[in-house]
């Protein structure tokens, strides 16, 4: 049971990191577009 909780937590963290990565990538693209326009 505890092992399952740890797996779920690590999966959640991986998903969260994925969200942050795509979010910052998206923000960076918008910033670059704004600077060059």
N, C-alpha and C positions, 0 to 999 in steps of 0.2 A: 504493500500500500504506500509506504513512504517512498519507495523507489519510483512508483508511478507518478507521485507528486513531483519529484525532482525532474523527471522526464518532461512532465507537463510544463514546469516552470522554465526549463531550458528552451523548450519549443517556443514558449511565449516570448522569451527574451530574444530568440532568433528572429521571430516575426516582428517584434518591436524594433530591432536593429534594422531590419529590412525596410520598415516604414520610415525610420529616420533617414536612412541612406537615400531612398527615393525622394523624400521630402526635401532634403538639403540639395540633392542633384537638381530637382525641379526649381527650387529657389535660386540656385546658382545660375541656371539657364535663363530665368526671368531677369535676374540682375544683369547678366551679360547682355541680353537683348536690350534692356533699358539703357545701358551705358553706350551701346553702339548706335542706337537709333537717334 
